[in-house]
C-alpha cells in the first residue's frame, strides 16, 4: 500500500474522530491499561474499520470500514456516502454493558439524508436482561436479512448494468427487551412503530453501454413496471421470540410471532407465526460436523400485508458464493416471496479433509470436502432445491461449490460459485 494511501486513510479517520491520533498511539507509562491497536494499517481502515480499545477501562470506539461506506452506488440513491460509529462501555466490574452508536448516509441522486441510532443496555449479565432502543430514518432492503451486500451490488450495477438492490424508506422506532429464564430459555418481546415509503430509481448510470444494461424497476413484485410498489403507510408491530438452547452440541429452537395492529385504512394488519430449528452435530467418527437448519412459517390472519412483511428468502443472483448455511446459491432474491406459508431446510456435511487426506497431494494442499442440500417449498412456486458438492479451506480462506438446482424458475441448472468461507 502506498504511503499516499496510508496518509489519506489516516487523515480521514483522524478527522472523523475529532482529533484522536489513531495512526500512531503514543505509549503512556503512567497508565496500566492496554490500547489496541498501537498502529493502524490502511488496509484495516479501508476494509474492516478501526477500533480504539481501552481494555482496562472497558471502552471501545469503532469506526466502520471506509471502502464499502464511501464507495457505494445503487439506482435508487445514486452515489452514496455513509459512515457508522459505535461506542461500547463496560460498567460495574463487568456486570453491565452499554452500547450506543449510529450511522448516516447521503445519496446524491435521491438527495436524501438518512440517519439512524441505537442504544443497548445489558443491565443484568447473569440473567441476560437487556434493553435496546433503535430509531431514525433509513433505507431498507425488502428482505430484512439483507442478502445483497453493498460492494457486490455496486460492482454489479456499474460493471454489469444490473440492479439487484431494491430499497424502501423506513422511518422507525424499535424497542426490544431480552431476558433469560433458567439456563435454556430466552424471551424477547419487541415493539416497532414505523412509517414506510416506496422509492423509485433516480439514476440508471453504469459503465456499460446503455443498450447492454438490464436495469429493472425498484419494485420486486413488478420489476418491469415504473410505478411505486405501495402507498405510504404506518406499521404498529408487536413481536415475541422464544429461544430454547440445549444439548452438549449446539441446538436451538426459536418460535416467533408478529402481530401488526391496524391504526387506519391503509396501515398493515396481519398476524404470522414461524418456527426455526438450528443445530451443529459433531460426526460420530470424530472428523467433521453436520450443520442443520429447518424453518417454517405461516400467516395466521391478514387484512393488509405489504411486500416488506412477506416471507422472504436468502437468495443469490450474483456470481459469488454466499457461504452462510441458510443461503441459497442460485435462487432469485424475490421470486419466491410469499404472504401465505413456507417450509425450508438446509443441510451441510463438512468432512474437514477426511477423504482428501488419503491423497498426498490433496492432504498437502489442506483442502476440505463438503456436501449440502437446500430446499424451499411455497404454495405459489412449489418445490425448489439445490444440491452442492464443494471444496473449502482453499488457501485457508476460499470455497468453491458445484451446484445443481431444480424447480421453478430454472427447471434444472448447473453452476459453479466461489467465495470466502465464513
C-alpha positions in Angstrom: 0.0 0.0 0.0 1.4 3.3 -1.0 2.4 5.9 1.6 -0.1 8.4 0.0 -3.0 6.0 0.5 -2.0 5.5 4.1 -1.8 9.2 4.7 -5.2 9.8 3.2 -6.9 7.0 5.2 -5.3 8.1 8.4 -6.3 11.7 7.8 -10.0 10.7 7.2 -10.2 8.7 10.4 -8.4 11.3 12.5 -10.8 14.0 11.2 -13.8 11.8 11.9 -12.7 11.1 15.5 -12.2 14.8 16.1 -8.6 14.8 16.9 -7.8 11.3 18.2 -4.4 10.4 16.9 -5.3 6.9 15.6 -2.5 6.3 13.2 0.1 6.3 16.0 -0.9 5.9 19.6 1.9 7.1 22.0 2.7 4.9 24.9 1.8 6.3 28.4 3.9 4.8 31.1 1.6 6.2 33.8 -1.3 4.1 32.7 -1.7 0.3 33.2 -4.3 -0.2 30.6 -3.8 -1.6 27.1 -4.5 0.5 24.0 -5.0 -1.6 20.8 -4.0 -1.3 18.1 -0.9 0.9 18.6 -0.5 1.2 14.8 -3.3 1.2 12.2 -2.9 -0.3 8.8 -4.5 1.5 5.9 -5.9 -1.9 4.7 -7.7 -2.2 8.1 -9.2 1.3 7.8 -10.5 0.6 4.3 -11.8 -2.9 4.6 -12.7 -3.8 8.2 -12.9 -0.5 10.0 -11.0 0.8 13.1 -11.4 0.0 16.8 -9.8 2.0 19.5 -9.8 -0.2 22.6 -9.1 0.8 26.2 -9.3 -2.7 27.7 -8.5 -1.9 31.3 -11.3 0.7 31.5 -13.7 -1.3 29.3 -14.2 1.2 26.5 -14.2 0.5 22.7 -14.8 3.0 19.9 -15.4 1.6 16.4 -15.4 3.3 13.1 -17.0 1.5 10.1 -14.8 0.4 7.1 -14.2 3.2 4.7 -14.2 1.4 1.4 -17.8 -0.1 1.4 -19.1 3.1 3.1 -17.5 5.7 0.9 -17.8 3.7 -2.4 -21.4 2.8 -2.9 -23.8 3.1 -5.8 -27.3 2.0 -6.4 -30.1 3.0 -8.8 -32.3 4.4 -6.0 -29.8 6.8 -4.4 -27.1 7.1 -7.0 -23.6 7.6 -5.5 -23.8 7.2 -1.7 -21.6 8.4 1.2 -22.1 6.8 4.5 -20.3 6.1 7.8 -21.0 4.5 11.2 -19.6 5.0 14.7 -20.2 2.7 17.7 -19.2 3.1 21.3 -19.2 0.2 23.9 -18.6 0.6 27.6 -18.2 -2.0 30.4 -19.9 -0.9 33.6 -19.8 -2.0 37.3 -17.0 -4.5 37.1 -18.2 -6.3 34.0 -21.7 -6.8 35.4 -23.3 -4.3 32.9 -22.6 -3.3 29.4 -23.6 -0.2 27.5 -23.6 0.1 23.7 -24.6 3.0 21.5 -23.9 4.2 18.0 -25.4 5.4 14.8 -24.9 5.8 11.1 -25.6 8.5 8.5 -25.8 8.2 4.7 -26.5 10.6 1.8 -27.5 9.7 -1.8 -26.5 12.3 -4.4 -29.3 11.2 -6.9 -32.0 10.6 -4.3 -30.9 13.8 -2.5 -32.0 12.4 0.9 -30.0 12.4 4.1 -30.7 9.4 6.3 -29.6 8.9 9.9 -30.2 6.2 12.5 -29.1 5.4 16.0 -29.3 2.9 18.8 -28.7 2.3 22.5 -28.4 -1.1 24.2 -28.0 -1.7 27.9 -27.2 -5.1 29.3 -28.1 -4.4 32.9 -28.1 -7.9 34.4 -25.4 -10.1 32.9 -26.4 -13.2 35.0 -30.0 -13.2 33.8 -29.2 -11.8 30.4 -31.5 -8.8 30.9 -31.1 -6.4 28.0 -32.9 -3.3 26.8 -32.4 -2.0 23.3 -33.9 1.1 21.5 -33.3 2.0 17.9 -34.7 4.6 15.6 -34.3 7.0 12.8 -34.9 7.4 9.0 -33.1 4.9 6.7 -33.3 2.9 3.5 -34.1 -0.8 4.0 -33.9 -3.8 1.7 -37.3 -5.5 1.3 -35.7 -8.6 2.8 -34.6 -7.5 6.3 -31.9 -10.2 6.3 -30.2 -8.0 3.6 -28.9 -10.8 1.3 -27.4 -8.2 -1.2 -24.2 -6.7 0.0 -23.2 -3.1 -0.8 -20.0 -3.8 -2.6 -21.4 -6.7 -4.6 -24.4 -4.6 -5.7 -22.1 -1.6 -6.6 -19.9 -3.8 -8.8 -22.9 -5.5 -10.5 -24.6 -2.1 -11.2 -21.5 -0.3 -12.5 -19.8 -3.2 -14.3 -22.7 -5.5 -15.4 -25.6 -3.0 -15.7 -27.9 -4.8 -13.3 -29.5 -3.5 -10.1 -30.2 -6.3 -7.6 -30.7 -3.9 -4.6 -34.3 -3.0 -4.0 -35.0 -0.4 -1.3 -37.8 1.4 0.5 -37.7 4.2 3.1 -38.3 3.4 6.7 -38.9 5.9 9.5 -39.0 3.9 12.7 -38.6 3.4 16.4 -38.0 -0.1 17.8 -37.9 -1.2 21.4 -36.7 -4.7 22.4 -36.3 -6.5 25.8 -34.4 -9.7 26.4 -34.2 -12.0 29.4 -33.0 -15.5 30.1 -35.3 -17.8 32.1 -33.2 -20.6 33.6 -30.3 -22.0 31.6 -32.0 -22.7 28.3 -34.9 -20.3 27.6 -34.7 -16.7 26.4 -37.7 -14.5 25.8 -37.5 -11.4 23.6 -40.6 -9.2 23.3 -40.5 -6.2 20.9 -42.5 -3.2 19.6 -41.9 -1.4 16.4 -43.6 1.8 15.2 -42.8 2.7 11.6 -43.7 4.8 8.6 -42.8 3.1 5.2 -42.5 4.9 1.9 -41.9 3.5 -1.5 -38.9 4.7 -3.6 -38.2 4.8 -7.3 -35.0 4.6 -9.3 -33.3 8.0 -9.6 -30.1 7.0 -11.6 -29.6 4.5 -14.3 -25.8 5.2 -14.6 -23.4 2.3 -15.4 -20.0 1.9 -17.0 -21.7 -0.4 -19.6 -23.2 0.9 -22.8 -26.9 1.8 -22.5 -28.1 -1.0 -24.8 -26.3 -3.5 -22.6 -27.8 -2.5 -19.3 -30.6 -4.7 -17.8 -32.0 -2.4 -15.1 -35.4 -3.2 -13.5 -37.8 -1.0 -11.5 -37.3 -0.7 -7.8 -40.3 -3.0 -7.3 -39.6 -6.7 -6.7 -43.2 -7.6 -7.5 -43.3 -5.7 -10.8 -39.7 -5.4 -12.0 -40.8 -4.3 -15.5 -43.1 -1.6 -14.3 -42.3 2.0 -13.4 -44.7 2.9 -10.7 -44.5 2.9 -6.9 -44.9 -0.5 -5.3 -47.0 0.6 -2.4 -48.6 3.7 -0.9 -47.1 5.3 2.2 -48.4 3.5 5.3 -47.8 3.1 9.0 -46.9 -0.1 10.9 -47.5 -0.9 14.6 -45.8 -4.3 15.1 -45.7 -6.3 18.3 -43.5 -9.4 18.5 -42.3 -12.2 20.7 -39.4 -14.5 20.2 -38.9 -17.6 22.5 -35.5 -19.2 22.1 -34.6 -22.5 23.6 -31.0 -23.8 23.6 -30.0 -27.3 24.8 -27.6 -30.2 24.4 -23.9 -30.7 24.6 -23.6 -29.6 20.9 -25.4 -26.6 19.6 -29.2 -27.0 19.3 -31.6 -24.0 19.1 -35.4 -23.8 18.6 -36.9 -20.4 18.1 -40.6 -19.6 18.0 -41.6 -16.1 16.7 -44.9 -14.3 16.5 -45.6 -11.0 14.8 -48.9 -9.0 15.1 -49.4 -5.9 13.1 -52.2 -3.7 14.6 -54.3 -1.6 12.3 -54.4 2.1 13.0 -56.1 3.4 9.8 -57.4 2.2 6.5 -54.0 1.8 4.9 -51.9 0.5 7.8 -50.6 -3.0 7.8 -52.8 -5.6 9.6 -51.8 -9.2 9.9 -50.6 -12.0 12.3 -47.9 -14.5 11.5 -46.0 -17.3 13.2 -42.7 -19.0 12.5 -40.6 -21.9 13.9 -36.8 -22.3 13.3 -34.5 -25.1 14.4 -30.7 -24.7 14.1 -28.1 -27.2 15.1 -24.4 -28.3 14.7 -23.7 -32.0 15.2 -20.3 -33.5 15.5 -19.6 -36.5 13.4 -19.5 -39.9 15.1 -16.1 -40.6 13.5 -14.7 -37.5 15.3 -13.9 -35.8 12.0 -16.1 -33.1 10.6 -19.6 -31.9 11.6 -23.1 -31.5 10.2 -25.0 -28.3 10.2 -28.8 -28.3 10.0 -31.5 -25.6 9.7 -35.2 -26.2 9.3 -37.9 -23.5 9.4 -41.5 -22.9 8.6 -43.9 -20.0 8.9 -47.4 -19.0 8.0 -49.7 -16.0 8.1 -52.5 -16.8 10.6 -54.6 -13.9 9.5 -54.2 -10.9 7.3 -56.2 -7.8 6.2 -53.4 -5.7 4.7 -50.0 -7.1 4.0 -47.3 -5.1 2.2 -44.4 -6.6 0.5 -41.8 -5.8 3.2 -43.8 -8.1 5.5 -43.9 -11.1 3.2 -41.8 -14.2 3.9 -38.5 -13.6 2.0 -35.6 -16.0 1.4 -31.9 -15.6 1.3 -31.3 -15.8 -2.5 -28.3 -15.0 -4.6 -28.2 -13.8 -8.2 -24.5 -12.8 -8.3 -21.6 -14.9 -9.4 -20.1 -15.0 -5.9 -20.9 -17.7 -3.3 -22.7 -16.8 0.0 -21.4 -19.5 2.4 -23.9 -19.0 5.2 -25.7 -22.2 6.0 -29.2 -20.6 5.4 -28.3 -19.0 2.0 -29.3 -20.3 -1.4 -26.7 -20.1 -4.2 -28.9 -19.7 -7.3 -32.4 -18.7 -6.0 -33.5 -15.2 -7.3 -34.0 -12.7 -4.5 -37.7 -12.2 -4.5 -39.4 -14.7 -6.9 -40.5 -17.0 -4.1 -41.5 -14.3 -1.6 -45.0 -15.2 -0.2 -47.7 -13.9 2.0 -49.0 -17.4 2.7 -46.7 -20.2 4.1 -43.4 -21.8 3.5 -41.1 -24.6 4.6 -37.3 -24.5 4.0 -34.4 -26.8 5.1 -30.7 -26.7 4.9 -28.1 -29.4 5.5 -24.3 -29.3 5.1 -21.8 -32.1 6.0 -18.2 -30.8 6.4 -15.7 -33.6 6.3 -12.7 -31.5 7.2 -10.4 -33.4 4.8 -11.3 -36.9 5.9 -11.3 -38.3 2.4 -8.9 -35.8 0.8 -6.3 -36.9 3.4 -6.0 -40.2 1.5 -4.3 -38.4 -1.4 -0.9 -37.0 -0.5 -1.3 -34.0 -2.9 -4.8 -33.0 -1.5 -3.6 -33.5 2.0 -0.6 -31.2 1.4 -2.9 -28.6 -0.1 -5.1 -28.7 3.1 -8.4 -28.8 1.1 -11.6 -29.9 2.8 -14.6 -31.6 1.2 -18.3 -30.9 1.8 -21.8 -31.8 0.6 -25.1 -30.0 1.1 -28.7 -29.7 0.1 -31.1 -26.7 0.3 -34.8 -26.9 -0.2 -37.7 -24.5 -0.2 -41.4 -25.1 -0.6 -44.0 -22.4 -1.1 -47.7 -22.7 -2.3 -47.2 -20.4 -5.4 -43.9 -21.9 -6.7 -43.8 -25.5 -5.4 -40.5 -27.2 -4.5 -37.1 -25.6 -5.2 -33.9 -27.5 -4.3 -30.1 -27.2 -4.6 -27.6 -30.0 -4.2 -24.0 -28.9 -3.6 -20.6 -30.6 -3.7 -17.8 -28.2 -2.6 -14.2 -27.7 -1.6 -13.3 -25.4 1.2 -10.2 -24.3 3.1 -8.6 -23.3 -0.3 -5.6 -21.2 0.8 -7.4 -21.3 4.2 -9.9 -18.8 3.0 -11.8 -19.7 -0.1 -14.5 -22.1 -1.0 -15.8 -23.4 -4.4 -19.1 -25.2 -4.9 -20.6 -27.1 -7.8 -24.4 -26.6 -7.6 -27.3 -28.3 -9.3 -30.6 -26.5 -8.9 -34.1 -28.0 -9.5 -37.5 -26.3 -9.7 -39.1 -23.0 -10.6 -37.7 -20.8 -12.2 -35.0 -23.0 -13.8 -36.3 -26.5 -14.2 -32.7 -27.7 -13.9 -29.4 -25.7 -13.8 -25.8 -26.4 -13.2 -23.4 -23.7 -11.9 -20.1 -23.1 -10.1 -19.8 -20.4 -7.5 -16.8 -19.4 -5.3 -16.4 -17.1 -2.4 -14.8 -16.5 1.0 -15.8 -19.1 3.6 -17.4 -17.8 6.8 
